[in-house]
Amino acid sequence: MHRKLTWILSTVAIVAGALYFTGRVRATPANGFVGSTIAQGTFGEIEVFNHFVPPSTSTSRERHRHDNVWVSLQKTKGTSDLYVQDNIWQPGGDTGWHTHPGHSLIIVKAGTVTAYEGDDPACKPTVYTPGMGFVDPGGGHTHILRNEGAVPAETIAVQLIPAGQPRRVDVPDPGNCHF
């Protein structure tokens, strides 16, 4: 019985090691991309709720449906790390496939950034240009950001993640995009 248990544990260790190193080898590191932390801070628990509805000058039900409504919720349990990142892509550069443990709010400063989602079998590009903002939901959301233009691209990203966690996690190519 002891010999069988030893064999099972050895086999599990070998398989786990092989999977770990296979994932590490298959990860897709950044190419022509540099991200720099320009500010970082740690926050205690956060509980914020905002609600804004501009006043309507019409009592019509149709008019009310088109009023702007803005709701912002943020609640964390435990401490969080907040990063402000300056990201620069050279033409043809990319972030490599990756994820983050928390969400990111991203603003394009220069050039064009094209996003691809790891779970999109059609590999449909979403293009962002200067002044545009977008959200990376994090939490295992696999994606790659590429500069498919002829000039450098730059973004500023604000990321909120659980304290002490890696800000970025490289992941294997999901195989849905063939660049």
N, C-alpha and C positions, 0 to 999 in steps of 0.2 A: 504493500500500500504506500509506504514511504517513497519507494522508487517511482511509482506512478505519479504521485503528487509532485515530486521533483521534476519529472519529465514534463508534466502539464505546466508548471510554473516556468520552466526553462523555455518551453515553446511559446508561452504567452509573452515572455520578455523578449524573445527574438522577433516575434511578429510585431510587437509594439515598437521595438527599436527600428525595424525595417520600415514600418509606416511613418515613424517620426522622421527618419532620414530621407525617405522618399519624398515626403511633403516638403522638407527643407530643400531638397535638390530641385523640386519642381516649382518652388515659389518663384514669382516673377519680380525681380528687383527693378527699381526705377532705372530709367535710361534717359539721359539728357534732362534730368529734373533735379532741382535742389530745393528743399524746404528748410527754412530757417525760423526758429522760434524767436519772435521779437518781444514777447511778454508771456509770463506764466504766473499764475497765482492759485492758491488753494482756498476753497470755500467750505464752510460748514454746511449743514443741511439747508436746503433751499426750498421755500414754499412761497411761490408767487402766483397770483392770478390777476390778469388784467382783462377789462372788457370795455369796448368802445363802440358805440353806435351813434353816428352823427344824427342830429335832429332832422327830421323830415319836415319839409314845408307843405307837404300834401298829405291829406288824410286818406287818399286813395290806396286801396289794398295793393294795386299794381305798382304804385310808386314805392311803397314800403318794401316790396320784394327786391327792389334794386338798390336800396340803401346799403352803404358799406357797413359791414359788421366785422369787428376785429377782436379776437380772443387770443390771449397768450397764456399758456400754462407752463409752469416749470416746478417740479417737485422732485427732490432727491432725498434719499435716506443715507446718511453717512457723508463723508467728505468727498469733494470733487476737485479735480484739477482742471483749470481753464487755461487754454493755450491760444495765443494769437500767432498765426503762422503766415510768413511771407513765402509764397511758392512761385518758383520760376521754372518754365519749360523752355528749352531751346527748340527751334523748329524740328519736328520729328520726335521730340522727347515724350516720355510718358511716365506715369507714376508707378507702373507695374500694377498688377492686380493686388488689391489690398482691402482691408476693412478697418474700422475703428470701434472701440467699445462704447463710444457715445456719439452724439450727433455733432455735425459741423454746419455752420452758416458760412457760405462762401460768396465772395464778391469778386468779379473779374475786373482787374485794373487795366490790363493791356493785352493785346492779341486776342486769340480765340482759343477756347478750351472746349474739347469735345469729350463728353462722358458716355461710357458704355456700362451697362449693368450686367453683372454676372449671371443673373437669373432670366435674362431676356434671350430666348432661343433665336430670335430674329436679329439680334445684335444691332438694334436700331440706335444710331447716334443721336445725341442731344447736344446742340451747339450753343455755347454761351459766349457772348461778346462783352466788351467793356460796359460797365454800369449794370450789367445783369447780375442777379444773385440767385443762388440755388441752395438747397438743403441736402446734405448727405445724412440720412437717418441713423447711420451707424448700427451698432448692435448686431454685427454679423453681415450687414449689407455689403456684398462684394462688388467692387467697381474698379474701373481704370479711367484715368483722365489723361487725354492726349492733346498735344499741340500738333494739329495737322496743317497748320498754316506755315507761312514763309518768314514770319518774324517771331521774336520771343513773346511768350505769354506769361502773364503774372496774375495771381490771385492773392487775396487776403482771406484767411479762414479763421474763424473763432470756433474752438472745439471744447466741449464740456464732456469730461470722461470721469469714471470712478477714480478716486485718488490712488496713486501708486500703480495704475495699470499702464501698459505701453500705449502711447498715443496712436500708434499705427501698427498693424499686423499684416505682414506680407502673406499672401495666400497663393495656392496653385492656380494656374490658368484654368477657368471653368470649361474651356473648350468650345464656347458658343461663338466666339469671334475669331476670325481667321485673318489677322493682320500680319 
